[in-house]
Amino acid sequence: MSESPSNTQERTPLRKRLERAAGRLALRMLVTPLRALPLSVNQKVGRLLGGMLYYLLGRYRRVALMNLQLVFGQELTPAERRRMARRVFQHFGAVATEFVKLPGLRRDDLDRLVTVDGLEHLEQAYQGGRGVLLITGHFGNWEVLARWLTTHGHTLTVVARRANDAKTEELLRGTREKNGVQIVNRGGSAREILRALQQNTIVGILPDQNDADVFVPFFGLPTGTVDGPAQIHLRTGAPLLFAWCVRAPDNRFHVTLEPPEVIPPTGDRQADVERVMTLVNARLEAQIRRYPEQWLWLHHRWKASPGVFADGAEQARRIKMPSNRYKQEIQGRHER
């Protein structure tokens, strides 16, 4: 049985409700004028907003600094990590403002904005007739990559996490659909993904967020990682096509499409899943090391990774359990 809106709101912490309300207000105030601005001005506004949010959003700033210390603690000084974190916020401020502008960009606009290497690899991936599993991350500007593909005649279905706030979800989904992208909510219908692959089209997945499906290396750490790309790849034989859309210093973008990969199954399903997701993490890590300011360090990536942070094992267990069962267990602990 689903929870009523009033019960859900009562169980949501006040801080989160206030954050979501502030986000809704910001969306209403900013989206329309951002769409009207020239792209170059839009990008400058985004960087300015991102720089402001670095100071205003203390929780996300602390997560970014914690992650940067975890990965680069021996390579960067605290001052260098703070500068990098601020540039990460600025980059994603620009990503956000560019996002609302994308539906108004036509193919000619994208061709002036984006250069592409590796189109032959995309054509090679199509040749098997099994569809294409396009793997990227919250890195560079993945939304520009999606818009470039759809304006150049490619059918694209993207697996996306539903936003917590209904108004934010409405904006995200509506904008992506205007970009020509078909959306499947993460955890939703596998049938839609399989249908898209059977039609020899592209399914895009961004598997770089916290989860506990499988624990494989990422920056040398045992990292909780989704296993969806591996499960789909092993089931369908659809090739993995790694794709990256990197921001250049002049705020143009360069897309790289790598040669497609097919990992033959060995019969040991768990080992095969781990092998595929190890490859996925390694390819993503290689890009992040080249352009560290263009990845989403403010996401709590290692939250469910046992042995990395103190509460990792508990977070991993929580993710793997049905939410109602976990709540009942916690309530039982408090009552004992």
C-alpha positions in Angstrom: 0.0 0.0 0.0 1.4 3.4 -0.9 1.8 6.1 1.7 -0.4 9.1 1.6 1.2 12.4 0.8 0.6 13.7 4.3 2.3 10.7 5.9 5.2 10.9 3.5 5.7 14.6 4.3 5.5 13.9 8.1 8.4 11.4 7.7 10.6 13.7 5.6 13.0 15.7 7.8 12.2 19.4 8.0 15.7 20.3 6.5 15.0 18.2 3.4 11.5 19.7 3.0 13.0 23.2 3.2 15.7 22.3 0.7 13.1 21.0 -1.8 10.9 24.1 -1.3 13.9 26.3 -2.0 14.8 24.3 -5.0 11.2 24.6 -6.4 11.3 28.4 -5.9 14.7 28.6 -7.6 13.4 26.6 -10.6 10.4 28.9 -11.1 12.6 32.0 -10.8 15.5 30.9 -13.0 14.4 28.5 -15.7 12.5 31.0 -18.0 15.2 33.7 -18.0 17.9 31.1 -18.4 16.2 29.8 -21.5 16.1 33.3 -23.0 19.8 34.1 -22.4 22.4 33.5 -25.1 24.3 30.3 -24.3 27.6 32.0 -23.5 25.8 34.2 -20.9 23.8 31.3 -19.7 27.1 29.4 -19.0 28.6 32.3 -17.1 25.5 32.6 -14.9 25.7 28.9 -14.2 29.3 29.1 -13.1 28.5 32.1 -10.9 25.5 30.2 -9.3 27.7 27.1 -8.8 30.4 29.2 -7.1 27.7 30.6 -4.7 26.3 27.2 -4.0 29.8 26.0 -3.0 29.5 28.3 0.0 25.7 27.9 0.6 25.4 24.1 0.4 27.6 23.1 3.3 26.5 19.5 3.3 27.4 18.9 -0.4 30.6 20.9 0.0 31.7 18.6 2.9 30.9 15.5 0.8 32.9 16.8 -2.1 35.9 17.6 0.1 35.6 14.3 1.9 35.7 12.4 -1.4 38.6 14.5 -2.8 40.6 13.8 0.4 39.8 10.1 0.1 41.1 9.9 -3.5 43.7 12.7 -3.7 44.7 13.1 -0.1 48.3 12.3 -0.8 48.4 14.2 -4.1 46.7 17.5 -3.3 47.0 19.9 -0.4 43.9 20.9 1.5 43.9 24.3 -0.3 44.2 22.6 -3.7 41.3 20.2 -2.8 39.1 23.3 -1.8 39.9 25.0 -5.1 39.1 21.8 -7.0 35.8 21.4 -5.1 34.8 25.0 -5.9 35.5 24.4 -9.6 33.4 21.2 -9.4 30.5 23.3 -8.2 31.1 25.9 -10.9 31.2 23.3 -13.6 27.9 21.7 -12.5 26.3 25.1 -12.1 27.1 25.5 -15.8 25.8 22.0 -16.6 22.5 22.9 -14.9 22.0 26.1 -16.8 23.0 24.5 -20.1 20.5 21.8 -19.5 17.4 24.0 -19.6 18.8 25.6 -22.8 19.4 22.4 -24.7 15.8 21.9 -26.2 16.2 25.2 -28.0 19.5 24.1 -29.7 19.1 22.7 -33.2 21.4 20.3 -35.1 23.4 23.2 -36.6 23.8 24.7 -33.1 25.2 21.4 -31.8 27.6 21.0 -34.7 29.1 24.4 -33.8 29.3 23.5 -30.1 30.4 19.9 -30.2 33.2 18.0 -31.9 33.1 14.2 -32.1 35.7 11.4 -32.4 34.8 7.7 -32.9 31.6 7.8 -34.9 32.9 4.7 -36.6 32.7 2.9 -33.2 29.0 3.8 -32.9 28.4 2.4 -36.3 30.4 -0.7 -35.4 28.3 -1.2 -32.3 25.1 -1.1 -34.3 26.3 -3.8 -36.7 25.5 -6.7 -34.4 21.8 -5.8 -34.4 21.5 -6.2 -30.6 21.3 -2.5 -29.7 23.9 -0.4 -28.0 24.5 0.0 -24.3 26.0 3.5 -24.1 27.9 3.9 -20.8 28.8 7.3 -19.5 28.7 9.1 -16.1 27.8 12.3 -14.3 30.8 13.7 -16.0 31.4 16.5 -18.4 28.0 17.3 -19.8 26.2 14.0 -20.5 23.0 15.9 -21.4 24.9 17.6 -24.3 25.9 14.1 -25.5 22.3 13.0 -25.4 21.1 16.0 -27.3 23.8 15.6 -29.9 22.8 12.0 -30.5 19.1 12.7 -30.9 19.6 15.7 -33.2 21.7 13.4 -35.4 19.0 10.8 -35.9 19.8 8.3 -33.1 17.0 6.9 -31.0 18.1 7.2 -27.3 16.5 5.7 -24.2 18.1 6.7 -20.9 17.8 5.0 -17.6 17.4 7.8 -15.0 16.9 8.0 -11.3 13.7 9.7 -10.3 14.1 13.0 -8.5 12.9 13.2 -4.9 10.9 16.3 -5.6 7.9 16.1 -7.9 8.4 19.5 -9.5 12.0 18.8 -10.1 11.2 15.5 -11.7 8.6 17.2 -13.9 11.3 19.7 -15.1 13.9 17.0 -15.7 11.7 14.6 -17.5 10.0 17.3 -19.6 13.3 18.8 -20.7 14.8 15.4 -21.6 11.7 14.5 -23.6 12.0 17.8 -25.4 15.6 16.8 -26.2 14.2 13.7 -27.9 15.2 11.3 -25.1 13.0 8.5 -23.9 13.2 8.0 -20.1 13.0 4.8 -18.2 13.0 5.3 -14.4 15.8 3.3 -12.7 14.2 0.3 -11.1 11.3 0.5 -13.6 10.4 -1.7 -16.5 13.2 -3.9 -17.8 10.8 -4.7 -20.7 11.3 -1.1 -22.1 15.1 -1.5 -22.0 15.0 -4.8 -23.7 12.5 -3.6 -26.4 14.8 -0.6 -27.2 17.8 -3.0 -27.6 15.8 -5.4 -29.7 15.0 -2.4 -32.0 18.8 -1.9 -32.4 18.7 1.5 -30.7 20.8 3.1 -27.9 20.2 2.6 -24.2 22.1 5.1 -22.1 23.1 4.3 -18.5 25.1 6.4 -16.0 26.3 3.7 -13.4 28.5 6.0 -11.3 26.3 6.6 -8.2 26.2 4.9 -4.8 24.6 1.4 -4.7 25.3 -2.0 -3.2 24.6 -4.5 -6.0 28.3 -5.4 -6.4 31.6 -4.3 -4.8 34.3 -3.7 -7.3 37.4 -1.4 -7.5 37.0 2.3 -8.1 40.0 4.6 -7.4 41.6 1.6 -5.7 38.7 1.3 -3.2 36.1 -1.5 -2.9 33.1 0.5 -4.1 29.4 -0.3 -4.0 28.3 -0.2 -7.6 25.1 -0.9 -9.6 25.2 -4.1 -11.6 22.4 -3.2 -14.1 24.8 -2.6 -17.1 26.5 -6.0 -16.6 23.2 -7.9 -16.2 21.8 -6.3 -19.4 25.0 -6.8 -21.3 25.3 -10.5 -20.3 21.7 -11.2 -21.0 21.4 -9.5 -24.4 25.0 -9.4 -25.8 24.4 -5.7 -26.6 27.9 -4.1 -26.9 29.2 -1.7 -24.3 30.0 1.7 -25.9 31.8 4.0 -23.5 31.1 7.7 -24.4 32.4 10.9 -22.8 31.4 14.5 -23.4 34.2 16.7 -22.0 34.0 20.5 -21.5 36.8 22.4 -23.2 38.3 25.7 -21.8 36.2 27.7 -24.3 32.9 26.1 -23.1 32.6 23.9 -26.2 32.5 20.2 -25.9 34.4 17.2 -27.2 32.6 13.8 -27.5 34.7 10.6 -27.5 33.1 7.3 -28.5 35.4 4.4 -27.6 35.5 1.0 -29.5 32.6 -1.2 -28.4 33.3 -4.0 -25.9 31.7 -7.4 -25.7 32.5 -9.5 -22.6 31.9 -13.2 -23.3 30.1 -14.9 -20.4 32.0 -17.8 -18.7 29.0 -19.5 -17.0 30.0 -18.0 -13.6 27.3 -15.2 -13.5 28.6 -13.4 -10.4 32.2 -13.4 -11.6 31.1 -12.1 -15.0 29.0 -9.3 -13.4 32.0 -8.3 -11.4 34.3 -8.4 -14.4 32.0 -6.1 -16.5 31.5 -3.6 -13.7 35.2 -3.5 -12.9 35.7 -2.6 -16.5 33.0 0.1 -16.3 34.6 1.7 -13.2 38.1 1.5 -14.7 37.0 3.4 -17.8 35.1 6.0 -15.8 38.1 6.4 -13.4 40.4 7.0 -16.4 38.3 9.9 -17.6 37.9 11.4 -14.1 41.7 11.4 -13.5 42.1 13.3 -16.8 39.4 15.9 -15.9 38.7 15.6 -12.2 36.8 18.9 -12.0 34.2 17.6 -14.3 32.9 14.7 -12.2 30.2 14.8 -9.5 32.4 14.7 -6.4 29.5 16.2 -4.3 27.7 12.8 -4.6 28.3 10.5 -1.6 29.8 7.8 -3.9 31.3 5.6 -1.2 28.5 5.8 1.3 27.6 2.1 0.9 31.1 0.8 0.5 32.1 -1.3 3.5 35.6 -0.5 4.8 35.7 3.0 3.2 33.7 5.0 5.7 32.5 4.0 9.2 28.8 3.4 8.3 29.4 1.7 4.9 28.4 -1.8 5.9 25.1 -0.5 7.4 24.4 1.6 4.4 25.0 -1.3 2.0 22.7 -3.5 4.0 20.0 -0.8 4.1 20.2 -0.4 0.3 19.8 -4.1 -0.2 16.8 -4.5 2.1 13.2 -3.4 1.2 12.6 -0.1 2.9 9.6 -1.2 4.9 11.6 -4.2 6.3 14.5 -1.9 7.2 12.2 0.6 9.0 10.6 -2.3 11.0 14.1 -3.6 12.0 15.2 -0.1 13.1 12.0 0.4 15.1 12.5 -3.0 16.7 16.0 -2.0 17.8 14.6 1.1 19.4 11.9 -0.8 21.2 14.4 -3.3 22.7 
